Amino acid sequence: MWPDAAAFAQRAQLSELMDEPCSYAEFYACLRDLMRVNRVVLSYRPTLRWLRQVAAEVRRPLHIVDVGSGAGDMLRRIEAWARRQRVDVCLTGIDLNPYAAQAAREFTPASSAIRWVTGGVFDFAPDERIDIVISSLFAHHLGEAEIVRFLAWMERTAAIGWFINDLKRARGSYVGFSMLARVMRWHRFVQHDGPVSIQRAFTASDWERYAAEARVNRNAIRIYDAWPGRLCVGRVKA
């Protein structure tokens, strides 16, 4: 039986299998299926659309940092787009899980210039300026206080702007993804964690509250739905 609508009124306090200790082989297999998920549900589209708009206004090289980069598929998409559009970019992926950088390197062609970093985002302090911070399906892994801290860190760190591409907390998305994951026979982590991620995800009012607590001007950010099942938050500095 699916949870009723009332179960989605607040963020759920549930754990995901991917956040627990596991073998590298299991983690790698999960990431491989997550990349398949991202292709099927058009995960890359909101971030790429936002980047196109920013790049059109900023005519200089961009250092883009992807927080919670996982298998690195978002940055590989950005690298391919930048190459086609002749946009000069420096791309860095950072993830706390040491398996992530290892897997990302294995998934990434040797010709790529993407840098993979293992570590916590709040300790990340590269020598070069960070122009843009992005994250995709990262924020819902954080607790409330960490989300506020993350927003404040991005606002302080990103010279041009930042973009969060995450999930919208809704029963319809929960049911739809649960059924799809079973039909597609995705990895057991994906079948478990996908619905849990939706329960841990957000509404627009959540992001308004987090922004207020992080002292980010509500009028400076855009919060909007992106089909299917996404809720995005974007900030471009003047």
Secondary structure, 3 states (H helix, E strand, C coil): CCCCHHHHCCCCCCCCHHHCCCCHHHHHHHHHHHHHHHHHCCCCHHHHHHHHHHHHHCCCCEEEEEECCCCCHHHHHHHHHHHHHCCCEEEEEEECCHHHHHHHHHHCCCCCCCEEEECCHHHCCCCCCCCEEEEECCHHHCCHHHHHHHHHHHHHHCCCEEEEEEEECCHHHHHHHHHHHHHHCCCHHHHHHHHHHHHCCECHHHHHHHHHHCCCCHHHEEEEEECCCEEEEEEECC
